[in-house]
């Protein structure tokens, strides 16, 4: 009689059986699983350095000759000295996207334009960082000013994707025009990790949004913003570098 064992059954049999063959096979598997090459430290260090060199070269050439040209091919306008980190962002919908000079964008990001909108537009200024796993969905328009920093896992939600009415959602219908809204991040705004910003929101220049905040309303410049829903914590004050040097001299 032939028995057909699944992988889980075989694993369980090897783990619990006292049969000599099972014990020998288990020992052999353990030796193979934990096998290590007895290399000296200098050899391991050399291999690691070689790995770093090869991966750096691969990242450089793939960035210059593949990912960056493909990325620029999807943009409406782009500036100089664009850097992509680790691959190519994901695009969906009829998004019109423009970026300025000196922008650094993670390849693990998502840019989406609302299908039922006419020319949903994302405009990104100069010297902007957009971090890992950030998602930007554009219903009408989103404007990101100069020197803005968006940390990892940010979510700029210009449209929700589904209607509020559960019956309309069940029918697979799209969100309604009154659900979409523009988002504006003025110059020098810092959006920390895992921040969500909903539509119809303007963040004033030089403001900082704390980690994990959910922003549902607009805030004036120089504001520390935090919470769910986000609130103004305090007004930020800044000292110029020259004044700072005078104070410390």
C-alpha positions in Angstrom: 0.0 0.0 0.0 1.4 3.4 -1.0 1.0 6.3 1.4 1.2 9.9 0.0 2.4 12.3 2.7 2.1 16.0 2.5 5.0 18.2 3.4 3.5 19.0 6.8 3.0 15.3 7.6 6.5 14.4 6.6 7.9 17.2 8.8 5.8 16.0 11.7 6.9 12.4 11.2 10.6 13.4 11.1 10.2 15.5 14.2 8.4 12.9 16.4 9.3 9.5 15.0 11.8 7.3 16.9 12.5 5.2 13.8 16.3 5.0 13.2 15.9 6.2 9.6 13.9 9.2 10.7 16.5 10.1 13.3 19.4 9.8 10.9 17.5 11.9 8.2 16.6 14.6 10.8 20.3 14.8 11.8 21.3 15.1 8.2 18.8 17.8 7.5 20.0 19.7 10.6 23.6 19.6 9.5 22.7 20.8 6.0 20.5 23.6 7.4 23.1 25.0 9.8 26.1 24.4 7.6 28.6 27.3 7.6 31.8 27.8 5.6 34.7 27.9 8.0 36.1 31.2 6.5 38.5 33.5 8.4 37.4 36.9 9.4 39.4 38.7 6.7 37.7 36.6 4.0 34.3 37.3 5.3 35.1 41.1 5.4 36.4 40.9 1.8 33.2 39.2 0.6 31.1 41.8 2.4 33.1 44.6 0.8 32.7 42.9 -2.6 29.0 42.6 -2.1 28.7 46.3 -1.2 30.7 47.3 -4.4 28.6 45.1 -6.7 25.2 46.1 -5.2 26.2 49.8 -5.4 27.3 49.5 -9.0 24.1 47.6 -9.8 22.0 50.3 -8.1 23.9 53.1 -9.9 23.6 51.6 -13.4 20.0 50.4 -13.0 19.1 53.9 -11.7 20.8 55.8 -14.5 20.0 53.6 -17.5 16.6 52.1 -16.6 14.6 53.4 -13.6 15.2 57.1 -14.0 14.5 57.3 -17.8 11.4 55.2 -17.3 10.2 57.4 -14.4 10.8 60.6 -16.5 8.9 59.1 -19.3 5.8 59.1 -17.1 6.2 62.7 -16.0 4.7 65.8 -17.6 7.6 67.9 -16.6 10.8 67.2 -14.6 13.8 69.1 -13.3 17.4 68.3 -12.9 19.3 66.0 -10.5 16.4 63.6 -9.8 17.2 60.7 -7.5 15.1 57.5 -7.2 15.8 55.2 -4.3 15.3 51.4 -4.8 13.3 51.0 -8.0 10.4 52.6 -9.8 7.3 54.2 -8.2 3.9 52.7 -9.0 1.5 54.9 -11.1 -2.2 54.5 -11.7 -4.9 56.6 -13.3 -4.6 59.7 -15.5 -2.2 61.5 -13.3 -0.4 64.6 -14.6 2.8 64.8 -12.5 5.5 67.4 -12.5 8.6 67.7 -10.3 11.3 70.3 -9.8 15.0 70.2 -9.3 16.9 68.1 -6.7 14.0 65.8 -5.8 14.6 62.5 -4.0 11.8 60.0 -4.3 11.6 56.4 -3.0 11.0 53.7 -5.6 8.5 52.1 -3.1 5.9 54.9 -3.5 2.5 55.1 -5.2 1.1 58.0 -7.2 -2.5 57.8 -8.3 -4.8 60.1 -10.2 -8.6 59.7 -9.9 -10.0 58.0 -13.0 -13.2 60.1 -13.1 -11.4 63.5 -12.8 -10.2 65.6 -15.6 -6.4 66.0 -15.5 -5.7 65.3 -11.8 -2.5 67.2 -11.2 0.4 66.6 -8.8 3.0 69.4 -8.7 6.2 68.9 -6.7 8.6 71.8 -6.1 12.4 71.9 -5.8 14.4 70.0 -3.2 11.6 67.6 -2.1 12.0 64.3 -0.3 9.3 61.6 -0.6 9.9 58.7 1.6 9.4 54.9 1.5 5.9 53.5 1.1 4.3 57.0 0.7 1.0 57.1 -1.2 -0.3 60.2 -2.9 -3.8 60.0 -4.5 -4.9 63.1 -6.5 -8.5 63.9 -6.9 -8.2 67.4 -8.3 -4.8 68.7 -7.5 -2.0 68.4 -4.9 0.8 70.9 -4.7 3.9 70.2 -2.7 6.1 73.3 -2.3 9.9 73.7 -2.2 12.0 72.0 0.5 9.2 69.8 1.7 10.1 66.5 3.6 7.6 63.6 3.6 8.8 60.7 5.7 8.0 57.1 5.2 4.4 55.7 5.0 2.8 59.0 4.4 -0.7 59.2 2.8 -1.9 62.3 1.0 -5.5 61.4 0.3 -7.1 63.6 -2.4 -9.9 61.1 -3.0 -11.2 58.1 -1.0 -11.9 55.8 -3.9 -15.4 54.7 -2.7 -18.7 56.5 -2.0 -19.9 57.0 1.5 -23.3 55.3 0.8 -22.8 51.6 1.5 -25.3 50.7 -1.3 -23.3 52.6 -3.9 -20.1 50.9 -2.5 -21.7 47.5 -2.9 -22.4 48.3 -6.6 -18.7 49.0 -7.1 -19.4 52.7 -8.0 -16.7 55.3 -7.7 -16.5 58.1 -5.1 -18.5 61.3 -5.7 -17.1 64.6 -6.8 -18.0 66.2 -3.5 -15.7 63.7 -1.8 -12.5 64.8 -3.5 -10.4 67.8 -2.4 -7.1 69.5 -3.1 -4.1 69.4 -0.8 -1.4 72.0 -0.6 1.8 71.7 1.4 3.6 75.1 1.4 7.3 75.6 1.4 9.5 73.9 4.1 6.8 71.7 5.5 7.9 68.6 7.3 5.5 65.6 7.3 6.7 62.9 9.7 6.3 59.2 9.5 2.8 57.6 9.0 0.9 60.9 8.6 -2.4 61.0 6.7 -3.6 64.3 5.1 -7.1 64.4 3.8 -8.5 66.6 1.0 -9.3 70.3 1.2 -6.3 70.9 3.5 -3.6 73.5 3.2 -0.5 73.2 5.5 1.2 76.6 6.0 4.9 77.0 5.3 7.5 75.7 7.8 4.9 73.7 9.7 5.7 70.3 11.2 3.2 67.4 11.3 4.0 64.9 14.1 4.2 61.1 13.5 0.9 59.3 13.2 -1.2 62.4 12.8 -4.5 62.4 10.8 -4.9 65.9 9.3 -8.5 66.9 8.4 -8.3 70.7 8.4 -6.0 73.5 7.3 -3.3 75.0 9.5 -1.4 78.4 9.3 2.3 78.7 8.8 4.8 77.8 11.6 2.5 75.4 13.4 3.4 72.2 15.2 0.5 69.8 14.3 -0.2 66.5 16.0 -3.0 64.0 16.9 -6.0 62.2 15.4 -7.7 64.3 14.4 -4.7 66.6 14.3 -4.7 69.9 16.3 -2.4 72.8 16.5 0.0 72.1 19.4 2.0 75.4 19.4 3.4 78.1 17.1 7.0 77.3 16.1 9.7 79.9 16.3 12.9 79.8 14.4 16.3 81.4 14.8 18.5 82.1 11.8 21.9 80.4 11.7 23.6 83.8 12.1 21.7 84.5 15.2 22.5 81.0 16.5 26.2 81.6 15.9 26.1 84.9 17.7 24.4 83.2 20.7 26.9 80.4 20.9 30.0 82.6 20.3 
